[in-house]
Amino acid sequence: MRKLVLAITAASALLSLSTHAVPWCHGGTIVHIQTANWTGPQLLMNFFGSVPSGVADAEVYKAFTATSNYASTFSGGGGGFGGYSVPGSGTVRVTHTGPYTLTNMVGPGYYYTAQGVQFKLHKCYTIPPLVGVKEVVRMSPESPASNTPFNPLPEVENVKQYWSVSEKQAIEPKK
């Protein structure tokens, strides 16, 4: 019996060494996707449902739930590549930045949804998202804004040529 307990203890110790908590987005890229400043009505538009009984401060619950609901609309994507993924890939985190009564509460009853809320959204990507950079050509004041042309970067032509050559090689059998 004593040997069995010793074996179980040793096995659990080895198992606990191999499994440890990994921070959110460890090894990935965290991208700031939005900074928001909502008024009270905007906050309430993003709050769904009702406040559960037993919640200490209903106003704080509404603010945190509304921002969480909004952040969930940005989740997804940013996932693995070639079987590799990072913890939390595709998830979005909310960081509340204001007002002071929400972020530095001393007790229930100090924050009201009418004060609004300020927050930032950060998303975890396994691989950083590709961002297209476009140079805007200045137009004369007579030209409407909707007709503003964009000039592609010169490197884009090289990428298009590479992919067209790669597609031909994939279709045509090697001789």
C-alpha positions in Angstrom: 0.0 0.0 0.0 2.8 2.4 0.9 4.5 1.7 -2.5 1.3 2.5 -4.3 0.9 5.8 -2.5 4.5 6.6 -3.3 4.1 5.7 -7.0 1.0 7.9 -7.3 2.7 10.8 -5.6 5.7 10.5 -7.8 3.6 10.3 -10.9 1.5 13.3 -10.0 4.7 15.3 -9.2 6.1 14.5 -12.7 2.8 15.3 -14.3 2.5 18.7 -12.5 6.0 19.5 -13.8 5.1 18.9 -17.4 1.8 20.7 -17.3 2.0 24.3 -16.3 0.0 27.4 -17.0 1.0 29.3 -20.1 0.1 33.0 -20.4 -2.5 34.2 -22.8 -1.1 34.5 -26.3 2.3 33.2 -25.3 4.5 33.0 -28.4 1.9 34.9 -30.5 1.3 38.5 -31.5 -1.1 40.7 -29.5 -2.6 43.4 -31.8 -4.4 46.5 -30.5 -7.6 46.5 -32.7 -9.7 49.3 -31.2 -10.0 52.0 -28.6 -13.6 52.8 -27.7 -15.4 55.5 -25.8 -19.0 54.7 -25.2 -21.8 56.8 -23.7 -24.3 55.3 -21.3 -26.9 54.6 -24.1 -24.2 52.9 -26.3 -23.2 50.8 -23.4 -26.8 49.7 -22.7 -27.3 48.8 -26.4 -24.6 46.2 -26.1 -25.9 44.7 -22.9 -28.2 41.7 -23.4 -30.2 39.8 -20.9 -30.6 40.6 -17.2 -28.4 41.0 -14.2 -28.3 37.7 -12.2 -29.4 37.8 -8.6 -26.5 37.9 -6.1 -24.4 40.3 -8.2 -22.8 42.9 -5.9 -23.0 45.8 -8.3 -25.4 45.6 -11.2 -24.0 48.7 -13.0 -20.5 47.3 -13.1 -21.8 43.9 -14.3 -23.6 45.7 -17.2 -20.5 47.5 -18.2 -18.2 44.4 -18.2 -20.9 42.3 -19.9 -21.6 44.9 -22.6 -17.9 45.3 -23.5 -17.4 41.5 -23.4 -20.3 41.0 -25.8 -18.9 43.6 -28.1 -15.4 42.0 -28.0 -16.8 38.6 -28.8 -17.9 40.0 -32.2 -14.2 40.3 -33.1 -13.1 36.8 -31.9 -12.1 34.1 -34.3 -9.5 33.8 -37.0 -5.9 34.4 -36.1 -5.6 30.6 -35.6 -3.0 28.1 -36.3 -0.6 27.7 -39.1 0.8 24.3 -40.1 -0.5 22.6 -37.0 1.1 25.3 -34.7 -1.1 27.5 -32.6 -0.7 29.7 -29.5 -2.9 29.7 -26.4 -5.9 32.0 -26.8 -5.3 32.5 -30.6 -8.2 34.4 -32.1 -9.6 35.6 -28.8 -10.1 39.2 -27.9 -9.4 40.8 -24.5 -11.0 43.9 -23.1 -9.0 46.4 -21.0 -11.2 49.0 -19.3 -9.5 52.4 -19.1 -12.2 54.5 -17.6 -14.0 56.1 -16.0 -12.1 56.1 -12.7 -15.2 54.9 -10.7 -15.2 51.7 -12.8 -11.5 50.9 -13.0 -10.6 51.9 -9.4 -13.7 51.0 -7.5 -13.6 51.3 -3.7 -17.0 49.6 -3.3 -20.3 49.0 -4.9 -22.5 52.0 -5.8 -19.8 54.4 -7.2 -20.1 53.6 -10.9 -23.2 54.2 -13.0 -23.7 53.2 -16.6 -24.7 56.8 -17.4 -21.0 57.6 -17.0 -20.2 55.5 -20.0 -17.1 53.4 -20.4 -13.7 53.6 -22.1 -11.9 50.5 -23.1 -9.3 48.9 -25.5 -9.5 45.7 -27.4 -6.5 43.4 -28.0 -6.6 40.3 -30.2 -4.2 37.3 -30.1 -2.8 36.1 -33.4 -0.6 33.0 -33.9 0.9 34.8 -36.9 0.8 38.6 -37.2 -1.9 39.8 -39.6 -0.7 41.0 -43.0 -1.4 44.7 -43.4 -1.7 46.3 -46.9 -0.2 49.8 -47.1 -1.6 52.0 -49.7 -0.4 55.4 -50.8 -3.1 58.0 -51.4 -2.7 60.1 -54.5 -3.8 63.7 -53.8 -6.6 64.8 -56.1 -7.8 68.3 -57.0 -10.5 69.8 -54.9 -13.0 69.3 -57.7 -12.7 65.5 -57.6 -15.1 63.6 -55.3 -13.6 61.7 -52.4 -15.2 58.5 -53.7 -13.0 58.6 -56.8 -9.7 58.8 -54.9 -7.4 56.3 -56.6 -4.9 54.1 -54.8 -1.6 53.2 -56.3 -0.4 49.7 -55.4 3.0 49.3 -54.0 5.6 48.1 -56.6 6.3 44.9 -54.6 2.7 43.8 -55.2 3.5 43.1 -58.9 6.3 40.8 -57.8 4.0 38.8 -55.6 1.4 38.5 -58.4 4.1 37.2 -60.7 5.4 34.7 -58.2 1.9 33.3 -57.6 1.1 33.0 -61.2 4.4 31.1 -61.9 3.7 28.9 -58.8 0.2 28.1 -60.1 1.5 27.1 -63.5 4.1 24.8 -62.0 1.5 23.2 -59.8 -0.8 22.6 -62.8 1.8 21.5 -65.4 3.5 18.1 -64.7 7.3 18.2 -64.4 9.1 16.9 -67.4 
